[in-house]
């Protein structure tokens, strides 16, 4: 009886699982199952490599209690102490660097109507 080669990954995984469950060596199990030992060995090596590569690519998860959290608060890129005075006729409007242009336009319009 000639030993049969393994055809695909699914079949290889099934035979490897059965071989491990049996406790026999790969060569002994392959002979008893009528499987080509070299074919089973090649599949075993290749699947072990791909499984270990996949395990390495899986990101490691850290428990939250091991991580220190820092709250980041956005800061204005313009100094908040900067002040500007806009004069319209005899009136003046003081604004800081964070003024909204639309609001200032409305205020100037009101002052011009006076």
DATAMO-V113627 format. One line per field, one symbol per residue. ss: DSSP state (h for helix, s for strand, l for the rest). A space follows every 50 residues. Layout:
ss: ???
//
This chain:
ss: lllsllllhhhhhhhhhhhhhhlllhhhhhhhhlslhhhhhhhhhhhhhh hhhhhhhllllllhhhllllllllllllllllssssssllssssssllll hhhhhhhhhhhhhl
//
